[in-house]
Structure formats: C-alpha cells, structure tokens
Amino acid sequence: MSKPKAPKGPINPRVRANVYALAALYLVYLFYQIAKPYLTRDPYGPTAFQFALGAVVLGGGAAVLGFLAWRMFKVPLPEDPEEEGAASPEDPEEEEAALPEEAGEDEED
C-alpha cells in the first residue's frame, strides 16, 4: 500500500504576486506593440478607436494586475508554528527531558 501524503502547507503569497506582476508586464508589452505604430504615424498602424480600445483593455488590465500584485506582495508571510516550537523550547526542563541518554551518562561519571 502507498503511504498517505502529508498535507501541503499554505502557498507563499509572494509566488502568486510574482505571477500577477509578470502578467501585468506582459500586458504592458502588448500595449506597447499596439502603441508603437500609432505613435510613429505608420500608415498601416491601428486606428484611433483600436488604440483607445487597447489602452482601456490592456492598460487597465495591467494596472489592475499590478495593483493586485503589489497588495499580495505586502501581505506578511504565514508563520509555521511547528518550526517555531522546534527551534526554541519554552521550558528548560523540557530540553533536559528531551535528551535522557546524555543526562544518564553525566550521573555515572
């Protein structure tokens, strides 16, 4: 039989923030691709309506994703209570009880 897998901990919120930031950067790049021929007065570039629509959709999406990424990045990281307890025991008696074989060797000397 296979062993049951341990439950996964919560995902680091900064990972999702980085994905959102990359998506916002990609939308800015797509908007630049629309704006470049319009701003250089290329005769085969987008019309004014296409440029405005691209500015609203791509620029607005990039702004929203950038704001969400910034908010997620500012969230404090979740603390793992298991790691804190293992790193510093609260009572010195617990620390002594954790190593009975060493305590037994000192008494025999």
DSSP file with accessible surface (Angstrom, degrees, kcal/mol):
  #  RESIDUE AA STRUCTURE BP1 BP2  ACC     N-H-->O    O-->H-N    N-H-->O    O-->H-N    TCO  KAPPA ALPHA  PHI   PSI    X-CA   Y-CA   Z-CA
    1    1 A M              0   0  241      0, 0.0     2,-0.2     0, 0.0     0, 0.0   0.000 360.0 360.0 360.0 151.4    0.0    0.0    0.0
    2    2 A S        -     0   0  112      1,-0.1     3,-0.0     3,-0.0     0, 0.0  -0.568 360.0-111.1 -87.6 150.7    1.1    3.5   -0.6
    3    3 A K        -     0   0  188     -2,-0.2     2,-0.1     1,-0.1    -1,-0.1  -0.559  35.3-108.3 -77.6 142.4    1.7    5.9    2.2
    4    4 A P        -     0   0  124      0, 0.0     2,-0.2     0, 0.0    -1,-0.1  -0.473  37.7-115.3 -69.7 141.3   -0.7    8.8    2.6
    5    5 A K        -     0   0  201     -2,-0.1     3,-0.1     1,-0.1    -3,-0.0  -0.498  26.7-110.7 -78.7 145.5    0.9   12.1    1.6
    6    6 A A        -     0   0   83     -2,-0.2    -1,-0.1     1,-0.1     2,-0.1  -0.479  42.5 -98.5 -70.9 143.7    1.3   14.8    4.2
    7    7 A P        -     0   0  129      0, 0.0     2,-0.2     0, 0.0    -1,-0.1  -0.379  40.3-116.0 -65.5 141.3   -1.0   17.8    3.7
    8    8 A K        -     0   0  204      1,-0.1     3,-0.1    -3,-0.1    -3,-0.0  -0.495  26.6-121.5 -77.3 147.0    0.7   20.7    1.9
    9    9 A G        -     0   0   57     -2,-0.2    -1,-0.1     1,-0.2     3,-0.1  -0.172  46.7 -67.2 -76.6 176.1    1.2   23.9    3.8
   10   10 A P        -     0   0  110      0, 0.0     2,-0.2     0, 0.0    -1,-0.2  -0.356  57.2-106.0 -66.9 147.8   -0.2   27.2    2.6
   11   11 A I        -     0   0  130      1,-0.1     5,-0.0    -3,-0.1    -3,-0.0  -0.510  36.6-103.6 -74.9 140.3    1.3   28.6   -0.6
   12   12 A N    >>  -     0   0   66     -2,-0.2     3,-1.5     1,-0.2     4,-0.8  -0.471  25.8-141.9 -61.3 123.9    3.6   31.6   -0.2
   13   13 A P  H 3> S+     0   0   30      0, 0.0     4,-1.8     0, 0.0    -1,-0.2   0.752  96.5  67.3 -65.5 -18.9    1.5   34.6   -1.3
   14   14 A R  H 3> S+     0   0   82      2,-0.2     4,-2.1     1,-0.2     5,-0.1   0.770  91.5  61.3 -73.6 -22.3    4.5   36.2   -2.9
   15   15 A V  H <> S+     0   0   78     -3,-1.5     4,-1.9     2,-0.2    -1,-0.2   0.952 107.3  43.5 -65.9 -47.3    4.5   33.4   -5.6
   16   16 A R  H  X S+     0   0  141     -4,-0.8     4,-2.5     1,-0.2    -2,-0.2   0.892 111.3  55.5 -65.4 -36.2    1.1   34.5   -6.8
   17   17 A A  H  X S+     0   0    2     -4,-1.8     4,-2.3     1,-0.2    -1,-0.2   0.906 106.6  50.5 -63.1 -39.5    2.2   38.1   -6.6
   18   18 A N  H  X S+     0   0   90     -4,-2.1     4,-2.2     2,-0.2    -1,-0.2   0.894 109.5  50.5 -66.4 -38.1    5.1   37.4   -8.9
   19   19 A V  H  X S+     0   0   86     -4,-1.9     4,-2.2     2,-0.2    -2,-0.2   0.929 111.5  48.1 -64.7 -43.6    2.8   35.6  -11.4
   20   20 A Y  H  X S+     0   0   69     -4,-2.5     4,-2.4     1,-0.2    -2,-0.2   0.894 110.4  51.9 -63.4 -39.6    0.4   38.6  -11.4
   21   21 A A  H  X S+     0   0   45     -4,-2.3     4,-2.3     2,-0.2    -1,-0.2   0.907 109.4  49.2 -65.0 -39.6    3.4   41.0  -11.8
   22   22 A L  H  X S+     0   0  117     -4,-2.2     4,-2.2     2,-0.2    -2,-0.2   0.892 110.4  50.9 -66.7 -37.4    4.6   39.0  -14.8
   23   23 A A  H  X S+     0   0   39     -4,-2.2     4,-2.2     2,-0.2    -2,-0.2   0.907 110.1  49.9 -65.3 -39.8    1.1   39.1  -16.3
   24   24 A A  H  X S+     0   0   10     -4,-2.4     4,-2.1     2,-0.2    -2,-0.2   0.913 109.5  51.4 -64.4 -40.5    0.9   42.8  -15.9
   25   25 A L  H  X S+     0   0  117     -4,-2.3     4,-2.1     1,-0.2    -2,-0.2   0.903 108.6  51.4 -63.5 -38.6    4.3   43.2  -17.5
   26   26 A Y  H  X S+     0   0  140     -4,-2.2     4,-2.4     2,-0.2    -1,-0.2   0.901 108.4  51.2 -65.9 -39.3    3.1   41.1  -20.5
   27   27 A L  H  X S+     0   0   37     -4,-2.2     4,-2.3     2,-0.2    -1,-0.2   0.884 108.4  52.0 -65.9 -35.3    0.0   43.3  -20.9
   28   28 A V  H  X S+     0   0   80     -4,-2.1     4,-2.3     2,-0.2    -2,-0.2   0.915 109.0  50.9 -65.1 -40.3    2.2   46.4  -20.9
   29   29 A Y  H  X S+     0   0  125     -4,-2.1     4,-2.0     2,-0.2    -2,-0.2   0.920 109.7  49.5 -62.9 -43.2    4.3   44.8  -23.6
   30   30 A L  H  X S+     0   0   53     -4,-2.4     4,-1.4     1,-0.2    -1,-0.2   0.897 110.1  50.9 -63.8 -38.7    1.2   44.1  -25.7
   31   31 A F  H  X S+     0   0   56     -4,-2.3     4,-2.7     1,-0.2    -1,-0.2   0.904 107.5  53.6 -64.6 -38.2    0.0   47.7  -25.3
   32   32 A Y  H  X S+     0   0  126     -4,-2.3     4,-2.5     1,-0.2    -1,-0.2   0.898 104.6  55.2 -62.2 -38.7    3.4   48.9  -26.4
   33   33 A Q  H  < S+     0   0   68     -4,-2.0    -1,-0.2     1,-0.2    -2,-0.2   0.841 112.6  42.8 -64.5 -31.8    3.1   46.7  -29.6
   34   34 A I  H  X S+     0   0   51     -4,-1.4     4,-0.9    -3,-0.2    -2,-0.2   0.889 117.3  46.2 -77.0 -39.8   -0.2   48.5  -30.3
   35   35 A A  H  X S+     0   0    6     -4,-2.7     4,-2.9     1,-0.2     5,-0.3   0.806  97.3  72.1 -76.2 -28.9    1.1   52.0  -29.4
   36   36 A K  H  X S+     0   0   86     -4,-2.5     4,-1.5     1,-0.2    -1,-0.2   0.942 102.9  38.1 -59.0 -51.7    4.4   51.8  -31.3
   37   37 A P  H  4>S+     0   0   27      0, 0.0     5,-2.4     0, 0.0     8,-0.2   0.870 117.0  52.9 -70.5 -29.1    2.9   52.0  -34.9
   38   38 A Y  H ><5S+     0   0   78     -4,-0.9     3,-0.9     1,-0.2    -2,-0.2   0.915 111.0  45.8 -69.5 -40.6    0.3   54.5  -33.8
   39   39 A L  H 3<5S+     0   0  118     -4,-2.9    -1,-0.2     1,-0.2    -3,-0.2   0.771 110.9  52.1 -75.6 -24.3    2.8   56.9  -32.2
   40   40 A T  T 3<5S-     0   0   96     -4,-1.5    -1,-0.2    -5,-0.3    -2,-0.2   0.372 112.0-119.2 -91.3   5.7    5.2   56.7  -35.2
   41   41 A R  T < 5 +     0   0  208     -3,-0.9    -3,-0.2    -4,-0.2    -2,-0.1   0.861  45.2 178.4  59.4  39.2    2.4   57.6  -37.6
   42   42 A D    > < -     0   0   75     -5,-2.4     3,-1.7    -6,-0.2    -1,-0.2  -0.563  29.6-138.9 -69.3 129.3    2.7   54.3  -39.5
   43   43 A P  T 3  S+     0   0  112      0, 0.0    -1,-0.1     0, 0.0    -2,-0.0   0.771 102.9  48.7 -66.4 -20.7    0.0   54.3  -42.2
   44   44 A Y  T 3  S+     0   0  207     -7,-0.1     3,-0.1     3,-0.0    -6,-0.1   0.228  91.2 111.1-101.1  15.0   -0.7   50.7  -41.5
   45   45 A G  S <  S-     0   0   24     -3,-1.7   -10,-0.1    -8,-0.2   -11,-0.1  -0.094  79.3 -68.6 -78.2-178.5   -1.0   51.1  -37.8
   46   46 A P        -     0   0   26      0, 0.0    -1,-0.2     0, 0.0    -4,-0.0  -0.304  51.2-110.2 -71.7 156.4   -4.1   50.8  -35.7
   47   47 A T     >  -     0   0   81     -3,-0.1     4,-2.4     1,-0.1     5,-0.2  -0.241  35.2 -99.4 -75.3 173.8   -6.9   53.3  -36.0
   48   48 A A  H  > S+     0   0   61      1,-0.2     4,-2.5     2,-0.2     5,-0.2   0.882 125.0  52.2 -64.3 -36.9   -7.7   55.7  -33.1
   49   49 A F  H  > S+     0   0  152      2,-0.2     4,-2.7     1,-0.2    -1,-0.2   0.921 109.9  48.0 -65.6 -42.7  -10.5   53.5  -32.0
   50   50 A Q  H  > S+     0   0  105      2,-0.2     4,-2.4     1,-0.2    -2,-0.2   0.898 112.2  50.1 -64.8 -38.5   -8.3   50.4  -31.9
   51   51 A F  H  X S+     0   0   44     -4,-2.4     4,-2.3     2,-0.2    -2,-0.2   0.929 112.4  46.5 -65.3 -43.6   -5.6   52.4  -30.0
   52   52 A A  H  X S+     0   0   50     -4,-2.5     4,-2.4     2,-0.2    -2,-0.2   0.908 112.7  49.8 -65.7 -41.2   -8.2   53.6  -27.4
   53   53 A L  H  X S+     0   0   90     -4,-2.7     4,-2.8     1,-0.2     5,-0.3   0.914 111.5  48.7 -63.9 -41.9   -9.7   50.2  -27.0
   54   54 A G  H  X>S+     0   0    8     -4,-2.4     4,-1.9    -5,-0.2     5,-1.1   0.890 110.2  52.2 -63.9 -37.9   -6.2   48.7  -26.5
   55   55 A A  I  X>S+     0   0   34     -4,-2.3     5,-0.7     3,-0.2     4,-0.6   0.918 113.9  43.1 -65.4 -40.8   -5.4   51.4  -23.9
   56   56 A V  I  X5S+     0   0  107     -4,-2.4     4,-1.1     3,-0.2     5,-0.3   0.957 123.2  34.7 -70.0 -49.7   -8.6   50.7  -22.0
   57   57 A V  I  X5S+     0   0   90     -4,-2.8     4,-2.0    -5,-0.2    -3,-0.2   0.976 129.3  30.4 -73.1 -55.2   -8.3   46.9  -22.1
   58   58 A L  I  X5S+     0   0   27     -4,-1.9     4,-2.4    -5,-0.3    -3,-0.2   0.925 124.4  45.1 -74.5 -43.9   -4.6   46.2  -21.9
   59   59 A G  I  X<S+     0   0   31     -5,-1.1     4,-2.3    -4,-0.6    -3,-0.2   0.915 116.1  46.8 -66.2 -42.1   -3.6   49.3  -19.9
   60   60 A G  H  X<S+     0   0   32     -4,-1.1     4,-2.5    -5,-0.7     5,-0.2   0.911 113.0  49.1 -66.0 -41.8   -6.5   48.8  -17.4
   61   61 A G  H  X S+     0   0   24     -4,-2.0     4,-2.6    -5,-0.3     5,-0.2   0.906 111.4  49.5 -63.4 -40.6   -5.7   45.1  -17.1
   62   62 A A  H  X S+     0   0   10     -4,-2.4     4,-2.4     2,-0.2    -2,-0.2   0.906 111.6  49.4 -65.4 -39.6   -2.0   45.8  -16.5
   63   63 A A  H  X S+     0   0   66     -4,-2.3     4,-2.4     2,-0.2    -2,-0.2   0.927 112.9  46.3 -65.5 -43.7   -2.9   48.4  -13.8
   64   64 A V  H  X S+     0   0   87     -4,-2.5     4,-2.6     2,-0.2     5,-0.2   0.940 115.0  46.0 -65.4 -46.1   -5.3   46.1  -12.0
   65   65 A L  H  X S+     0   0   42     -4,-2.6     4,-2.4     1,-0.2    -1,-0.2   0.889 112.4  51.4 -65.4 -37.8   -2.9   43.2  -12.1
   66   66 A G  H  X S+     0   0   33     -4,-2.4     4,-2.2    -5,-0.2    -1,-0.2   0.915 111.1  47.8 -63.4 -41.5    0.0   45.4  -10.9
   67   67 A F  H  X S+     0   0  109     -4,-2.4     4,-2.4     2,-0.2    -2,-0.2   0.928 112.7  48.5 -65.6 -43.7   -2.1   46.7   -8.0
   68   68 A L  H  X S+     0   0   58     -4,-2.6     4,-2.5     1,-0.2     5,-0.2   0.901 111.1  50.8 -63.4 -39.7   -3.1   43.2   -7.0
   69   69 A A  H  X S+     0   0    8     -4,-2.4     4,-2.2    -5,-0.2    -1,-0.2   0.918 110.2  49.8 -64.4 -40.0    0.5   42.0   -7.2
   70   70 A W  H  X S+     0   0  147     -4,-2.2     4,-1.4     1,-0.2    -2,-0.2   0.921 111.9  47.8 -65.1 -42.5    1.6   44.9   -5.0
   71   71 A R  H  < S+     0   0  145     -4,-2.4     4,-0.5     1,-0.2    -1,-0.2   0.900 113.1  48.0 -65.3 -41.5   -1.1   44.2   -2.4
   72   72 A M  H >< S+     0   0   40     -4,-2.5     3,-0.8     1,-0.2    -1,-0.2   0.858 108.8  54.2 -67.9 -33.8   -0.2   40.5   -2.3
   73   73 A F  H 3< S+     0   0   88     -4,-2.2    -1,-0.2     1,-0.2    -2,-0.2   0.834 104.7  54.9 -69.6 -29.8    3.5   41.2   -2.0
   74   74 A K  T 3< S+     0   0  131     -4,-1.4    -1,-0.2    -5,-0.2    -2,-0.2   0.595  82.2 107.4 -80.1  -9.8    2.8   43.4    1.0
   75   75 A V  S <  S-     0   0   66     -3,-0.8   -61,-0.1    -4,-0.5    -3,-0.0  -0.489  80.4-111.2 -68.0 133.1    1.0   40.6    2.9
   76   76 A P        -     0   0  108      0, 0.0    -1,-0.1     0, 0.0    -2,-0.1  -0.366  36.5-103.2 -65.2 146.5    3.1   39.2    5.8
   77   77 A L        -     0   0   77      1,-0.1     2,-0.1   -65,-0.1   -65,-0.1  -0.397  38.8-105.3 -68.8 142.9    4.3   35.7    5.2
   78   78 A P        -     0   0   74      0, 0.0     2,-0.4     0, 0.0    -1,-0.1  -0.447  33.3-131.5 -69.6 142.0    2.5   33.0    7.2
   79   79 A E        -     0   0  150     -2,-0.1     3,-0.1    -3,-0.1     0, 0.0  -0.768   8.6-134.0 -96.7 140.9    4.4   31.6   10.1
   80   80 A D     >  -     0   0   65     -2,-0.4     4,-1.5     1,-0.2     3,-0.4  -0.814   9.5-159.6 -93.8 114.0    4.8   27.9   10.7
   81   81 A P  H  > S+     0   0   97      0, 0.0     4,-1.9     0, 0.0     5,-0.2   0.805  88.5  60.9 -66.8 -25.3    4.1   27.0   14.3
   82   82 A E  H  > S+     0   0  153      1,-0.2     4,-1.6     2,-0.2     5,-0.2   0.908 104.4  47.7 -67.5 -40.1    5.9   23.7   14.1
   83   83 A E  H  > S+     0   0  137     -3,-0.4     4,-1.6     1,-0.2    -1,-0.2   0.889 110.7  51.6 -69.1 -37.3    9.2   25.3   13.2
   84   84 A E  H  X S+     0   0   98     -4,-1.5     4,-1.7     1,-0.2    -1,-0.2   0.927 110.2  48.5 -65.8 -42.0    9.0   27.9   16.0
   85   85 A G  H  < S+     0   0   52     -4,-1.9    -1,-0.2     1,-0.2    -2,-0.2   0.871 112.7  47.8 -67.0 -36.1    8.3   25.2   18.6
   86   86 A A  H  < S+     0   0   87     -4,-1.6    -1,-0.2    -5,-0.2    -2,-0.2   0.825 109.6  53.7 -75.3 -28.0   11.2   23.1   17.5
   87   87 A A  H  < S+     0   0   83     -4,-1.6    -2,-0.2     1,-0.3    -1,-0.2   0.888 121.5  18.8 -77.3 -38.3   13.7   25.9   17.3
   88   88 A S  S  < S-     0   0   77     -4,-1.7    -1,-0.3    -5,-0.1     2,-0.1  -0.855  71.2-150.1-139.9 102.9   13.2   27.3   20.9
   89   89 A P        -     0   0   60      0, 0.0    -3,-0.1     0, 0.0    -4,-0.0  -0.454  12.5-141.6 -68.5 146.4   11.7   25.2   23.7
   90   90 A E  S    S+     0   0  175     -2,-0.1     3,-0.0     1,-0.1    -5,-0.0   0.890  82.5  48.0 -78.5 -40.8    9.8   27.3   26.3
   91   91 A D    >>  -     0   0   78      1,-0.1     4,-1.2     2,-0.0     3,-0.5  -0.859  68.0-146.5-105.2 135.0   10.9   25.4   29.4
   92   92 A P  H 3> S+     0   0   91      0, 0.0     4,-1.8     0, 0.0     5,-0.2   0.806 100.8  63.9 -66.7 -24.2   14.4   24.3   30.2
   93   93 A E  H 3> S+     0   0  147      1,-0.2     4,-2.2     2,-0.2     5,-0.2   0.884  98.8  53.3 -65.6 -35.9   13.0   21.2   31.8
   94   94 A E  H <> S+     0   0  107     -3,-0.5     4,-1.4     1,-0.2    -1,-0.2   0.878 106.4  52.9 -64.8 -36.5   11.6   20.1   28.5
   95   95 A E  H  X S+     0   0  118     -4,-1.2     4,-0.7     1,-0.2    -1,-0.2   0.911 110.4  46.8 -66.4 -40.8   15.1   20.5   27.0
   96   96 A E  H >< S+     0   0  144     -4,-1.8     3,-0.7     1,-0.2     7,-0.2   0.893 111.8  51.0 -67.1 -38.4   16.6   18.3   29.7
   97   97 A A  H 3< S+     0   0   75     -4,-2.2    -1,-0.2     1,-0.2    -2,-0.2   0.763  99.8  65.8 -71.6 -21.6   13.9   15.7   29.3
   98   98 A A  H 3< S+     0   0   69     -4,-1.4    -1,-0.2     1,-0.3    -2,-0.2   0.775 105.7  42.4 -72.0 -23.9   14.5   15.6   25.5
   99   99 A L    <X  +     0   0   74     -3,-0.7     4,-1.5    -4,-0.7    -1,-0.3  -0.588  63.8 154.4-122.8  72.4   18.0   14.1   26.0
  100  100 A P  H  > S+     0   0   79      0, 0.0     4,-2.1     0, 0.0     5,-0.2   0.847  70.4  60.2 -71.7 -29.2   17.8   11.4   28.7
  101  101 A E  H  > S+     0   0  115      1,-0.2     4,-1.4     2,-0.2     5,-0.1   0.891 105.8  47.1 -68.5 -33.3   20.7    9.4   27.4
  102  102 A E  H  > S+     0   0  106     -3,-0.2     4,-1.5     1,-0.2    -1,-0.2   0.893 110.8  52.0 -72.3 -37.3   23.1   12.3   27.9
  103  103 A A  H  X S+     0   0   44     -4,-1.5     4,-1.4     1,-0.2    -2,-0.2   0.887 107.9  53.0 -65.2 -36.5   21.8   13.0   31.4
  104  104 A G  H  X S+     0   0   25     -4,-2.1     4,-1.3     1,-0.2    -1,-0.2   0.869 105.4  53.7 -67.1 -34.5   22.3    9.4   32.3
  105  105 A E  H  X S+     0   0  116     -4,-1.4     4,-1.1     1,-0.2    -1,-0.2   0.884 105.5  53.4 -68.9 -36.3   26.0    9.5   31.2
  106  106 A D  H  < S+     0   0  116     -4,-1.5    -1,-0.2     1,-0.2     3,-0.2   0.880 106.8  51.9 -68.1 -35.4   26.7   12.5   33.4
  107  107 A E  H  < S+     0   0  165     -4,-1.4    -1,-0.2     1,-0.2    -2,-0.2   0.834 105.7  55.3 -71.1 -30.8   25.3   10.8   36.5
  108  108 A E  H  <        0   0  163     -4,-1.3    -1,-0.2    -3,-0.1    -2,-0.2   0.804 360.0 360.0 -73.1 -27.6   27.5    7.7   36.0
  109  109 A D     <        0   0  167     -4,-1.1    -3,-0.1    -3,-0.2    -2,-0.0   0.435 360.0 360.0 -67.6 360.0   30.8    9.7   35.9
